[in-house]
């Protein structure tokens, strides 16, 4: 668990560094008139921002999974009931009983 937190923080830091590097390239390309360098900088900004967002989503997903595991541990019968009803609904929606001749 702690190892996952470290990986998430490392991904955020890498994303920040990539975004900063992209900003520098974008500015340098703008000053020199080099459109290729400017485009490369914008792409690196985008990838750095996306990496940070992915790390945030991963962190949020871990929290949801922990809550679900705690709920199942605390209320196993209610969890079984919820899953059973869900299974029946999915079965009813995807495999309706047809008329038999």
C-alpha positions as CSV (number, residue, x, y, z in Angstrom):
1,X,0.0,0.0,0.0
2,X,2.8,2.4,0.9
3,X,4.6,1.4,-2.2
4,X,1.6,2.4,-4.3
5,X,1.5,5.8,-2.6
6,X,5.2,6.4,-3.4
7,X,4.5,5.4,-7.1
8,X,1.6,7.8,-7.2
9,X,3.7,10.7,-5.8
10,X,6.5,9.8,-8.2
11,X,4.1,9.9,-11.1
12,X,2.9,13.3,-10.0
13,X,6.4,14.7,-9.7
14,X,7.4,13.3,-13.1
15,X,4.3,14.9,-14.6
16,X,5.1,18.3,-13.0
17,X,8.7,18.0,-14.4
18,X,7.5,17.1,-17.9
19,X,5.0,20.0,-17.8
20,X,7.7,22.5,-16.7
21,X,10.0,21.2,-19.4
22,X,7.3,21.7,-21.9
23,X,6.6,25.2,-20.8
24,X,10.3,26.1,-21.2
25,X,10.4,24.6,-24.7
26,X,7.1,26.4,-25.6
27,X,8.5,29.7,-24.5
28,X,11.9,29.1,-26.2
29,X,10.1,28.2,-29.4
30,X,7.9,31.3,-29.2
31,X,10.9,33.6,-28.7
32,X,13.0,32.1,-31.5
33,X,10.1,31.5,-33.9
34,X,10.7,27.8,-34.0
35,X,7.3,26.3,-34.5
36,X,8.5,22.7,-34.1
37,X,10.1,23.4,-30.7
38,X,6.9,25.3,-29.6
39,X,4.7,22.3,-30.7
40,X,7.0,19.9,-28.9
41,X,6.7,22.0,-25.8
42,X,2.9,22.1,-25.9
43,X,2.9,18.3,-26.4
44,X,5.1,17.8,-23.3
45,X,2.9,20.1,-21.3
46,X,-0.1,18.0,-22.3
47,X,1.6,14.7,-21.4
48,X,2.8,16.1,-18.1
49,X,-0.7,17.3,-17.2
50,X,-2.2,14.0,-18.3
51,X,0.3,12.0,-16.2
52,X,-0.7,14.1,-13.1
53,X,-4.4,13.6,-13.8
54,X,-3.9,9.8,-14.2
55,X,-2.1,9.7,-10.8
56,X,-5.0,11.6,-9.2
57,X,-7.5,9.2,-10.7
58,X,-5.5,6.2,-9.5
59,X,-5.4,7.6,-6.0
60,X,-9.2,8.2,-6.0
61,X,-9.8,4.7,-7.3
62,X,-7.7,3.2,-4.5
63,X,-10.0,5.0,-2.0
64,X,-13.1,3.6,-3.6
65,X,-11.8,0.1,-3.5
66,X,-10.8,0.5,0.2
67,X,-14.3,1.7,1.0
68,X,-15.9,-1.3,-0.9
69,X,-13.6,-3.8,0.9
70,X,-14.5,-2.3,4.3
71,X,-18.2,-2.4,3.5
72,X,-18.0,-6.1,2.5
73,X,-16.1,-6.9,5.6
74,X,-18.5,-5.1,7.9
75,X,-21.7,-6.2,6.2
76,X,-21.2,-9.4,4.4
77,X,-24.9,-10.4,4.1
78,X,-26.0,-7.1,2.9
79,X,-23.2,-7.2,0.3
80,X,-24.3,-10.6,-0.8
81,X,-27.9,-9.3,-1.2
82,X,-26.8,-6.3,-3.2
83,X,-24.7,-8.4,-5.5
84,X,-27.5,-10.9,-5.9
85,X,-30.1,-8.3,-6.9
86,X,-27.6,-6.7,-9.3
87,X,-26.9,-10.1,-10.9
88,X,-30.6,-10.8,-11.3
89,X,-31.2,-7.4,-12.9
90,X,-28.3,-7.8,-15.3
91,X,-29.5,-11.3,-16.2
92,X,-33.1,-10.1,-16.7
93,X,-31.9,-7.2,-19.0
94,X,-29.5,-9.2,-21.1
95,X,-31.3,-12.6,-21.2
96,X,-35.0,-11.9,-21.2
97,X,-37.3,-14.9,-21.2
98,X,-39.0,-15.2,-24.6
99,X,-42.3,-16.8,-25.6
100,X,-42.1,-20.5,-25.9
101,X,-44.2,-22.2,-28.6
